[in-house]
Amino acid sequence: MFVKFSLFLSGLLLAFSVSASPQIENWQTSKGTQVYFVKAEELPMLDIRLVFDAGAARDPKGGVALLTSAMLNQGTQNKDTDAIATAFDDVGAEFSAESERDMAVMSLRSLSKPDALEPAIDTFVEVVSQPAFPEKSFERLINQVKTGLQGEKQSPSAIAERAFYQQLYGDHPYSTMPMGTEASVNEITIADLQQFYQQYYVANNAVLVIVGDADIKQAKSLAEKISSALPAGTKAPALPAVEPLETAREVRLPYPSSQTTILMGQPGLTRDDADFFPLYVGNHILGGSGLVSIISNEIREKRGLSYSAYSYFRPMREAGPYQFGLQTRNDQADQALEVLKQTVMDYVEQGPTEDQLIAAQKNITGGFALRLDSNSKIADYLAMMGFYQLPLDHLETFNSRVNAVTVEQIKAAYKKRIYPQKMVTVLVGGETE
């Protein structure tokens, strides 16, 4: 079973004021793993994230990274799948795993009292350091992936997303979908998973996050225990830079539906991008703020062409996509697309108003505290910060950097970075259902 990891995973509320940024401790283990720790003793819980640079961008075939992550809790040298699940359940611990384009994440939540935490950590260490990759589980998970790939064929949104990434990234590793393809999955062997695991699931290629009821001495002991169970290995090499689009590309894929799904976009941001805040705030105004965004107003409110129209940046280690999207009736698809293109061109040319900027800044900063109101959410943010090597004061300075953005900075960033005339456009639909 694939368990989804989310950067906004729900969790228990912390007792300290959510308006205060957590105090972050950072060090490196003897094996080379970077550790990020936040002490929060108010609740007897501990949240752990072990993040590897082992996502789909490292995948040699397509589907290998995802299956490697999914196989870790399917059996070790001493425990089968049921025994692992029982070991976590007996002490009230929760384990989950996921692999995305940039990273693979192993998560553990446990009570902090020793009689629960110690066995939970022991099982966690065993799962991440001694996977057995049993044949029966491998066959079951392969069949699950194949079922998922068949299901994608019934989803216009999934078809559009796959085509969008292929057109946007071409030969770049980011073009690989985490689930791979039917052809790639049919070629995967257990040996592929073992080789991928041995190469990337190593201490020097990991970031460890600990948040909750522990002091610095306990956290360092836990970090050494987890990291020392892994081979030292080497850090994954840098990914190639994403090349900008030279020309516009449009793909129309027929699908029997009364609605057409439209995706449009270009390579966008890295996590450490110098223009991150002007572009992030600028997009909040353009298409990232729901029904009050400019795109939604032009397409939904003024013309009734779509129930929902949006845009967002997905920043990654290299330039992640800047994506625009909507669904509309087949007979309105060309009109809706034209309105979307014109709206983006106008925004790049004119930028936002001062009133729009102020409203966006209030909306972003007003909701920021809710993103840090649990141990689990803080752990997710630290995992992101550690993986992308963001400064330790990222959370502390986030609101001030949002508020420092000016209309002129947004205009300059959009004119320099966003090219409405050179975007990939994918339309899926056009046939009567």
N, C-alpha and C positions, 0 to 999 in steps of 0.2 A: 504494500500500500504506500502510495506517495503522500507524504504529509507536507503541506504547503507552509513555507516560512514567509512571514510578512514583516516589512519594516514598520508596520503599525499593528503588531500583534497585541491583543488585549492582555491585561495583567492586573495584578493586585495594586491598589493605590498606595503610593508612598505617603508617609506621614509628614515629610518636610514640605515646605512651601514649594509649589510647582513653579513659582516665578523665579526661584533661585536655581542657578545652574549647578549640576552635581560636581563635586570635587573629584577630578580624575587623576589617578595614579598610573604611571606608565613605566614599564621596564622590559628587559629582555631576559628570557630564561637562559640557562647554560647551554641549551640546545639551539638557541637562536630564534625562538618564538617571541614575537612582540605581544606584550600583555597590557590590557587596559582594565583598570579596577575602579569601581565606585563602591564605597562603603555605605550601606543603608540598613541599619540595624533595627529599624522600627517594626519590621515584620520578619518572622523566622523563615525566610525563604532565600534561595540563591538561584540566580539565573546565569547560565553559562552559554557562550557562543564560541565555537571553534570553527574558524573560517579559513578555508584553503583557496588558493588561486588555482582552482580546478573546475572551472565552469565549462560551458559548451564552447567557449573560444579556444580551449585547449584540446578539444575533441578531435581525435584522428579520423573518425568516421562519421559521427552523427548519432547520438544516443548513448555513446559510451560513458560520457561524464554523468549523465542522468542516472543510468543504470548502476554505475559504481557507487554513487551516493545512496541509492535506494537499497543496495545489497548489503550495506554495512551492518544493519541490525537483523539480517536474515540468518546469521549463524557465525559463531567464532570457533576457535579450536576446541572450546570446552562447552559451548552452549548452542542449542538449536534456536530457531525463531521463537518458539513458545517459551523456552527457558529465559531468553532475553526479556521478552515482554513481561513474564512473571517477576523477574528480578527487579524491574523498574516498578511494576504495579505494587509489589509487596511493601515498598517503602514510600508509595505515593509520588514517585518521580515520573516526569514526562520527558520523553525523548522524541525528537523529530529531525528530519534531514531534508535538504533540498539542494539542487544544483541549478543555477541559472547561467546566463552567458558569461559573467565575469567570475563567479565564485560558487563554491560549495559550502554549505553551512550546516554544522551539527549543533543542535540545541538541546540543553538539559535544564529542566526546572526541578528543584528538589527542596524539601524542608532542610533547614540548616542545622538541626540537632544532629549530633554525631551518629546516632543509631540509624538515622535515615540517610544522611549525606554520605557517609563513608561507603556503604554498599552501593549507593547510586553512582558515586564517582568511580568505584571499582568496575561496575558494569559499563559505564560510559567509556572508560579507558580501554576496557577489553574490546568493546564494539569498534572503536575508532582505530585500534592498533593491532587487532588480531582477527580481521574478517576472514571467513573461510570460503566465501563465495560458493555456497552449496548449489549443486546442479538443479535440484527440484525448484528452489526459489528462483534461480536464474530463468528457467523455462516459464515459470508463472509470470514473472515480471516482464519478460519478453512478450508474452501474449497480452499483457495489460497495455504495453506500449503500442503493439499492433492494433489493439482495439481502439486506443486513443487516436491513432493515425487514421483509422477508418472513420471514427467520429468526426475528425476534422473535415472530412469530405462533405459532411452534412451541415457544416457551419460556414456560411459566407464570411463571417468575421475572421475565422481561422484561416480560410483560404486567402483572404485579403492580406492578413498579417504575414503569412509565409511568403507570398509574392512580393510584399512590400520590402521585407528584409533582404530577399534575394536581389531585387532591383537596386536597393539602396547600397548594399555592401559588396555585391559581386563576388570577387575572390577573397575578400577579407574574412577572417575567422568569425566575425559577428554575423555573417550571413547564415551560419549554421543554426538551425532551430534546435533547442534542447532535446526534443523528442526524435530528432533525426528524420530519416525518410524510411519508407518501406524497404527500399533497396539496402540502405545502410544498416538497418536493424537486422535484416536477414543475414548480414555478414558478421555480426558481432559474436564473439566467443568469450567464454570465461577468461581465457588467457588475455584478451584485450582489456578486460576490467582489471585483472591483476596487474598488468603492466602499467595501466593508467594510475591505479592506486599507488603502486611502488614509486612512480615518478613524482606524483604531485601531493600525496598525503604524507608530507614530511614536515618536520619541525621548522625548518628554515623557510617553508612556503606557507606558514600558518600565522594567523592572528588569533589570540585568545582573549575573550572578554569575560570578566567576572563581576557581577553586580548583586549586592544584597548583604545579608547578615553574616559578615566575616570581617576580621580586622586584617591589616596589611600582612602580618605574619602568616595567618591562615591562608590568605590569598596567594602569597608567594609559595607556600608549601603545596597548595593545590596546583598552581601553575607548573611547578617543577614536576609534580607527579604526572600530569597530563602530557606535558611536552617531552619528558624523558622517556615515555613509552613509545615515542615515534622515532624512526631513524632521522638523523640530522638532515640528510639530503641537501638539495640546493633549491634556491628560489627559482620560480618559473621565469623564463626570459621575457623581455619586454615584447608586447604585442606590436605589430606594425601599425603605423599611423593610418587613420582613415582618410582616404583621398576625397577631396570635395568633388561634387558632381560637375561635370563639364557642360552637360546639356540637360534639358528636361526629358523625362521618360514617362510614357503613359502606357499602361497595360489594362486591357478590358477583358475580363474573364466572364463568359456567359454562365449564368446559374438560374435554375428555375425558381424564381422568387418574385413576389410583387414589389420587393424593396431592393434597392441597389446600395451596397456598402462601398463607401468612398474613403480611402486613406491617401494622404498626401504628406510629403515631408522631405527632409534632407538631413545629412549628418549635422548634429547639433553640438552638445557640450561634453566635456570631460568633467569629472567630479572636482578637479582642482583648477578649473578654467578661470582665467583672469577676468572674463566677462560674465561669470556665473550670476552674480547678483543683479546687474542691470537686465540680463536676459530673463532670469527667473521672475523678477518683479514685472518686467514688460510682458511676459507671457501670461502672467496672472490676469493682467488687464485684457489682453487680446483674446485668450481662449481658455484660461485655466481656472476661472472663478465661477464656473457653473452658469446658471441662467442669466447672471448679470454681466457676463463677458461680452465684448464687442462682437465676436463671432456668433454667439448665441442670439444676440439682439438682431443682427443682420439676417441670419438664416431662419431662426425660429420665430422671434417676436414680430419682425417687420413683414416677413414673407410666408411664414408657415410652411417652410420647405422641409423641416426636420424637427423631430421632438428634441433631439440632443445634438449639439455640434460643439466640438472641443478642440483644444490643442494642449500639448504638454511636451516638455523636455524629459528625456530619460538619460541622465548623465551616467557615463560609465568610465572605465579606465581610459579607453580611447573614446572618440566622439560617438556618443549614443545618439539615437534618432531624435529629431524634432518632428513630432507627428501631429497632423491634423486629421480629424475624422468626423463622419456623420453617416446616417442612413436616411434614405429618402425614397419616394415612389419612383419606379423606373422612368415614368414619363417626365419627372422633374430632375433627373440626375444631372443632365448637362447644365440646367439652370442653376442648380445648387452648387455645382462645382465652380461655375463661373463666378457666382457670388462669393464663394470661399476664396478663390484666387484674388479677386478684386479687393476684398476686405484685407487680405494679407498685404497686398501691394500698397494699399492706402496707408496701412499702419506703418509699414517700413518707411514710407515716404514722409508721413506726417507725425508719427509717434503718438503718445497719449497726451491728454490734457493734464494740467496740474491737479484738477479735482479727481480725475481718474487715478492718478498716482497716489494721492493721499488716501483715497478709499481702499486701494489695494494694499498699501502699507499697513493700514489699520486692521484690515482683514487678516493679513498674513501674521503680523505680530500678535494680534489678539488671540489667535488660535494656537500659537506656538507652544504655550505652556501645556496644553492638552496632549502634545506629542511627547511630553516627558513626565507624565503623571503616573508611571508605573515602572517597576524594576525592569520588566520585560521590554518596554519601549526604550528605556535608556540603554539596555544591552544591545538592542537592534541598532540604535544610533551609533554606539561605540564600535560595533562591528563594521558599520559603514565607514566611520572615521578612520579606524585602524587599517582596514583593507585599502582605502584610497589615500592613506597617509595625510589626512587633513590635520591641521594644527589642533593642539589640545584645547584651545580656547574657541573652537568652532561653535559650540553650543552657546557659550557665554556671549559671544559677539554677534550671533546670528541676527537678532532683532536690530541691533544698532547698525549693522551693515545693510539690512533691508531699508531702514529709515534714512540711510545716507544716500540712497539711490536718487538721482535727479532725472527729470524729463530729458535733459540734454544727454545724459549718459545712456538712457534707453534708446533714444534716437540714434546716437552714434554706434551703439552695439548692434542694433538691428540693421542699420545700413551697411556696416562692416561685415556682418556675419550671416545674415539671412538673405537668400536669393530666390524670390518668388518665381522668377523666370527659369530656374534650373532645378525644379523639384521632381521627385518621383511621384506619380499618381497611379493608383490602382483602383479600378472599379470592378466590383463583383456583383453580377445581377443582370438585369436587362431582358430576361426571359419571363414570360408569364408563368406563374406557378401552376 
